[in-house]
Amino acid sequence: MVGNGGGGSQTGRNEFGELALAYTDAGCVGGAAREAIARGGMVERRIKPYNEQQAEKAARAEQTRVFRRNQVFGLIIVAAAICLWWLLHTNPKWIFPPAWWHW
């Protein structure tokens, strides 16, 4: 929009692409990413069909569910390891006092 009277880009490039190139040319992004941004390859410009959008949404939901499940299993394992370490490193008389089976 700058320099062309606000009528849109006449060269086929917009100011956002030029800003992205200026930013990436400053060395903030690696070489492969810089080339992909320069080609416009990192942005999908087409509108996806509804079925494809829903399939991607379902895939992301499934991936998130599996990720959360694995997080829970990991936390349970960490908690069990902490409890086991505490059990093995504490005074056994605190856990099993004398004559504890005579209740």
C-alpha atoms as an extended CHARMM CRD file, in Angstrom:
* protein
*
       103  EXT
         1         1  MET       CA              0.0000000000        0.0000000000        0.0000000000  PROA      1               0.0000000000
         2         2  VAL       CA              2.9230000000        2.3050000000        0.5280000000  PROA      2               0.0000000000
         3         3  GLY       CA              3.8240000000        4.2190000000       -2.6090000000  PROA      3               0.0000000000
         4         4  ASN       CA              0.9830000000        3.0590000000       -4.8350000000  PROA      4               0.0000000000
         5         5  GLY       CA             -1.8170000000        5.3180000000       -3.6440000000  PROA      5               0.0000000000
         6         6  GLY       CA             -3.4600000000        2.7280000000       -1.4130000000  PROA      6               0.0000000000
         7         7  GLY       CA             -4.9210000000        0.8140000000       -4.3300000000  PROA      7               0.0000000000
         8         8  GLY       CA             -3.3440000000       -2.5030000000       -3.4140000000  PROA      8               0.0000000000
         9         9  SER       CA             -0.1570000000       -4.1440000000       -4.4750000000  PROA      9               0.0000000000
        10        10  GLN       CA              0.6590000000       -3.7840000000       -8.1530000000  PROA      10              0.0000000000
        11        11  THR       CA              3.7260000000       -5.9990000000       -8.0920000000  PROA      11              0.0000000000
        12        12  GLY       CA              2.0320000000       -9.0850000000       -6.6680000000  PROA      12              0.0000000000
        13        13  ARG       CA              3.7690000000       -8.7770000000       -3.2910000000  PROA      13              0.0000000000
        14        14  ASN       CA              2.2020000000       -7.3260000000       -0.1980000000  PROA      14              0.0000000000
        15        15  GLU       CA              3.8480000000       -5.3810000000        2.5790000000  PROA      15              0.0000000000
        16        16  PHE       CA              3.5640000000       -8.3250000000        4.9610000000  PROA      16              0.0000000000
        17        17  GLY       CA              5.7090000000      -10.4820000000        2.6910000000  PROA      17              0.0000000000
        18        18  GLU       CA              8.2550000000       -7.7170000000        2.4470000000  PROA      18              0.0000000000
        19        19  LEU       CA              8.2450000000       -7.2990000000        6.2210000000  PROA      19              0.0000000000
        20        20  ALA       CA              8.6970000000      -11.0410000000        6.6620000000  PROA      20              0.0000000000
        21        21  LEU       CA             11.6400000000      -10.9830000000        4.2750000000  PROA      21              0.0000000000
        22        22  ALA       CA             13.1590000000       -7.9850000000        6.0300000000  PROA      22              0.0000000000
        23        23  TYR       CA             12.7640000000       -9.7210000000        9.3800000000  PROA      23              0.0000000000
        24        24  THR       CA             14.1900000000      -13.0290000000        8.2170000000  PROA      24              0.0000000000
        25        25  ASP       CA             17.0460000000      -11.3740000000        6.3530000000  PROA      25              0.0000000000
        26        26  ALA       CA             18.1820000000       -9.9580000000        9.7000000000  PROA      26              0.0000000000
        27        27  GLY       CA             19.2940000000      -13.4650000000       10.6850000000  PROA      27              0.0000000000
        28        28  CYS       CA             16.4180000000      -14.3990000000       12.9740000000  PROA      28              0.0000000000
        29        29  VAL       CA             15.4920000000      -17.4980000000       10.9690000000  PROA      29              0.0000000000
        30        30  GLY       CA             17.6560000000      -20.2570000000        9.5030000000  PROA      30              0.0000000000
        31        31  GLY       CA             18.4400000000      -20.5760000000        5.8020000000  PROA      31              0.0000000000
        32        32  ALA       CA             15.8160000000      -23.2030000000        4.9010000000  PROA      32              0.0000000000
        33        33  ALA       CA             13.0470000000      -21.3490000000        6.7150000000  PROA      33              0.0000000000
        34        34  ARG       CA             14.1480000000      -18.0810000000        5.1250000000  PROA      34              0.0000000000
        35        35  GLU       CA             13.8270000000      -19.6140000000        1.6490000000  PROA      35              0.0000000000
        36        36  ALA       CA             10.4260000000      -21.1410000000        2.4540000000  PROA      36              0.0000000000
        37        37  ILE       CA              9.0920000000      -17.8160000000        3.7050000000  PROA      37              0.0000000000
        38        38  ALA       CA             10.5060000000      -16.0300000000        0.6470000000  PROA      38              0.0000000000
        39        39  ARG       CA              8.6760000000      -18.4860000000       -1.6310000000  PROA      39              0.0000000000
        40        40  GLY       CA              5.4900000000      -18.2010000000        0.4560000000  PROA      40              0.0000000000
        41        41  GLY       CA              5.6070000000      -21.9540000000        1.1170000000  PROA      41              0.0000000000
        42        42  MET       CA              4.8410000000      -21.8570000000        4.8270000000  PROA      42              0.0000000000
        43        43  VAL       CA              1.3450000000      -20.4340000000        4.4550000000  PROA      43              0.0000000000
        44        44  GLU       CA             -1.4340000000      -22.4910000000        2.9530000000  PROA      44              0.0000000000
        45        45  ARG       CA             -3.5390000000      -20.0180000000        1.0290000000  PROA      45              0.0000000000
        46        46  ARG       CA             -6.4250000000      -22.1650000000       -0.1820000000  PROA      46              0.0000000000
        47        47  ILE       CA             -9.6860000000      -22.5710000000        1.6940000000  PROA      47              0.0000000000
        48        48  LYS       CA            -10.0270000000      -26.1770000000        2.7700000000  PROA      48              0.0000000000
        49        49  PRO       CA            -13.2470000000      -28.1160000000        2.3250000000  PROA      49              0.0000000000
        50        50  TYR       CA            -15.3540000000      -28.6060000000        5.4460000000  PROA      50              0.0000000000
        51        51  ASN       CA            -14.7150000000      -32.3670000000        5.5780000000  PROA      51              0.0000000000
        52        52  GLU       CA            -10.9500000000      -31.8310000000        5.4540000000  PROA      52              0.0000000000
        53        53  GLN       CA            -11.1500000000      -29.2090000000        8.2140000000  PROA      53              0.0000000000
        54        54  GLN       CA            -13.1770000000      -31.5690000000       10.3910000000  PROA      54              0.0000000000
        55        55  ALA       CA            -10.7670000000      -34.4460000000        9.7370000000  PROA      55              0.0000000000
        56        56  GLU       CA             -7.8050000000      -32.2670000000       10.7830000000  PROA      56              0.0000000000
        57        57  LYS       CA             -9.7210000000      -31.0890000000       13.8460000000  PROA      57              0.0000000000
        58        58  ALA       CA            -10.4890000000      -34.7060000000       14.8270000000  PROA      58              0.0000000000
        59        59  ALA       CA             -6.8460000000      -35.6960000000       14.2820000000  PROA      59              0.0000000000
        60        60  ARG       CA             -5.6710000000      -32.8240000000       16.5090000000  PROA      60              0.0000000000
        61        61  ALA       CA             -8.2130000000      -33.8020000000       19.1810000000  PROA      61              0.0000000000
        62        62  GLU       CA             -7.0020000000      -37.4210000000       19.1000000000  PROA      62              0.0000000000
        63        63  GLN       CA             -3.3760000000      -36.3130000000       19.2680000000  PROA      63              0.0000000000
        64        64  THR       CA             -4.1650000000      -34.0530000000       22.2420000000  PROA      64              0.0000000000
        65        65  ARG       CA             -6.0230000000      -36.9030000000       23.9870000000  PROA      65              0.0000000000
        66        66  VAL       CA             -3.0750000000      -39.2720000000       23.5720000000  PROA      66              0.0000000000
        67        67  PHE       CA             -0.6550000000      -36.5580000000       24.7230000000  PROA      67              0.0000000000
        68        68  ARG       CA             -2.7050000000      -35.8830000000       27.8800000000  PROA      68              0.0000000000
        69        69  ARG       CA             -2.9930000000      -39.6230000000       28.5890000000  PROA      69              0.0000000000
        70        70  ASN       CA              0.7770000000      -39.9870000000       28.3120000000  PROA      70              0.0000000000
        71        71  GLN       CA              1.2470000000      -36.9760000000       30.5980000000  PROA      71              0.0000000000
        72        72  VAL       CA             -0.9740000000      -38.5810000000       33.2330000000  PROA      72              0.0000000000
        73        73  PHE       CA              0.8900000000      -41.8980000000       32.9970000000  PROA      73              0.0000000000
        74        74  GLY       CA              4.1910000000      -40.0660000000       33.3220000000  PROA      74              0.0000000000
        75        75  LEU       CA              3.0310000000      -38.1500000000       36.3950000000  PROA      75              0.0000000000
        76        76  ILE       CA              1.7790000000      -41.3790000000       37.9980000000  PROA      76              0.0000000000
        77        77  ILE       CA              5.1590000000      -43.0100000000       37.3770000000  PROA      77              0.0000000000
        78        78  VAL       CA              6.9840000000      -40.0150000000       38.8680000000  PROA      78              0.0000000000
        79        79  ALA       CA              4.6810000000      -40.0150000000       41.9190000000  PROA      79              0.0000000000
        80        80  ALA       CA              5.1910000000      -43.7770000000       42.3800000000  PROA      80              0.0000000000
        81        81  ALA       CA              8.9670000000      -43.3380000000       42.1260000000  PROA      81              0.0000000000
        82        82  ILE       CA              8.8950000000      -40.5890000000       44.7610000000  PROA      82              0.0000000000
        83        83  CYS       CA              6.7610000000      -42.7240000000       47.0920000000  PROA      83              0.0000000000
        84        84  LEU       CA              9.0330000000      -45.7440000000       46.5720000000  PROA      84              0.0000000000
        85        85  TRP       CA             12.1440000000      -43.6590000000       47.2460000000  PROA      85              0.0000000000
        86        86  TRP       CA             10.5240000000      -42.2400000000       50.3960000000  PROA      86              0.0000000000
        87        87  LEU       CA              9.4860000000      -45.7230000000       51.5260000000  PROA      87              0.0000000000
        88        88  LEU       CA             12.9830000000      -47.1490000000       51.0620000000  PROA      88              0.0000000000
        89        89  HSD       CA             14.7750000000      -44.1960000000       52.6630000000  PROA      89              0.0000000000
        90        90  THR       CA             12.6730000000      -43.7170000000       55.7730000000  PROA      90              0.0000000000
        91        91  ASN       CA             12.9540000000      -45.3790000000       59.1610000000  PROA      91              0.0000000000
        92        92  PRO       CA             11.2070000000      -48.7770000000       58.9420000000  PROA      92              0.0000000000
        93        93  LYS       CA              9.9560000000      -48.3930000000       62.5320000000  PROA      93              0.0000000000
        94        94  TRP       CA              7.8830000000      -45.3960000000       61.4190000000  PROA      94              0.0000000000
        95        95  ILE       CA              6.1580000000      -47.4670000000       58.7460000000  PROA      95              0.0000000000
        96        96  PHE       CA              5.8950000000      -50.7460000000       60.6740000000  PROA      96              0.0000000000
        97        97  PRO       CA              5.9890000000      -50.0430000000       64.4150000000  PROA      97              0.0000000000
        98        98  PRO       CA              6.7300000000      -52.9670000000       66.7670000000  PROA      98              0.0000000000
        99        99  ALA       CA              3.8070000000      -55.3910000000       67.0540000000  PROA      99              0.0000000000
       100       100  TRP       CA              1.8350000000      -53.6680000000       64.2930000000  PROA      100             0.0000000000
       101       101  TRP       CA              0.1510000000      -56.9650000000       63.3690000000  PROA      101             0.0000000000
       102       102  HSD       CA             -1.4740000000      -57.3300000000       66.8320000000  PROA      102             0.0000000000
       103       103  TRP       CA             -4.1870000000      -54.7650000000       66.3310000000  PROA      103             0.0000000000
